[in-house]
């Protein structure tokens, strides 16, 4: 919301129109929206621009913010299909709702003993400890090989896939917070010309 002060009129300058257009374009559209979770994690995607040419690369920044009062461990690598510590999946959906990238992820991994699991999660090479109100991000490049039109960017952040429910409870009892389930980013729309 833009505040103009008491009784003031909005200025009618080209800069303001451009700013308002940018704000309107970046407002999420209907789609998978993040539901409130006990994780208190906000996941966002920010493309490098809103209009692409077919065959061009799209750089998307994945951002994870801890909105909670306690630190939480998040898998360090936010790229697609990166491993058992979790990953971010991005779909580029055409006007028919089909993913134009035709890709998928396999989610296999070995279960770890409790002491190995704790060492793995607290290892800074695998996970990052995100303190309250901190944001962590990574930029990932995707090819845009699709026909012209409007496309929706739909993304979800997935937790580590090798941790059992019993181990999640054990970690919680030790004060080690981890992502409990997938978190959806607000859906964005981009154009391909």
Secondary structure, 3 states (H helix, E strand, C coil): CCCCCCCCCCCCCHHHHHHHHHHHHHCCCCCCCCCCCCCCEEEEEEECCCEECCCEEEEEEEEEEECCCCCEEEECCCCCCCCCCCEEEEEEECCCCCECCCCCCCCCCCCCCHHHHHHHHCCCCCEEEECCCCEEEEEEEEEECCCCEEEEEEEEEECCCCCCHHHHHHHHHCCCCECCCCEECCCEEEEEC
